Amino acid sequence: MLLGVNIDHVATLRNARGGIDPDPLLASKICEQNGATSITTHLREDRRHIKDNDVAIISKEISTRLNLEMAVTTEMGEIALKINPHSVCLVPEKRQEVTTEGGLNVAGQLNKIINFITPLKEAGIVVSLFIDPCEEQVIASAKTGAEFIELHTGKYSLAYGSLDEEKEFNNLLHASKIAQHYGLKVNAGHGLNYQNVHRMHEIPNLYELNIGHSIISRAIFSGLDNAVKEMYELVK
């Protein structure tokens, strides 16, 4: 498995004072130097952390892949076509949420998703759909023409160490198997940390894990380079 690192919360800390430190680009380069194979940024509609200029600079300056998370809106589609990142991951978005609360309802808006991703694919951008580990959503995702899905691991992460852990893990395992049967490549992420990430090795052929909050949190105490190295070894 590969390790993608989400650097949104570096920008969250910067924005708390409105200055220039810490620098998301510098964070991206440190992540690359210590095992990250992609950098993820979520350009939210309210711009609460990563800003447009951050995305533009990072896309030009990093040596690995930029994965741009974004909502299914006309504005975000236009930005993606202008920036031309390696990949985009389409996510649901609510202004009042603290973090992404669930997966994209692909099955409920299939034609909209197909129409949205068509110009992205034509521009050579790899498209991933962030979905809950649900058979209906996996099958719908396969119909869109997207190359990847990213399984929402939030419920597994919350259930880790509880009686519900096996149920939530098996949902991920089952969804991944279905996705691969339909020819989709599978990423996973949300809530994964240094304690629960090891079980992702039990899911065959996962391509990449996208992890952010736990790495940035660990970095406060051990440094970003060490935090990324440690997670890279766990993922590898």
Secondary structure, 3 states (H helix, E strand, C coil): CEEEEECHHHHHHHHHHCCCCCCHHHHHHHHHHCCCCEEEEECCCCCCCCCHHHHHHHHHHCCCEEEEEECCCHHHHHHHHHHCCCEEEECCCCCCCCCCCCCCCCHHHHHHHHHHHHHHHHCCCEEEEEECCCHHHHHHHHHHCCCEEEEECHHHHHHCCCCCHHHHHHHHHHHHHHHHHCCCEEEEECCCCCCCHHHHHHCCCCCEEEECHHHHHHHHHHCHHHHHHHHHHHHC
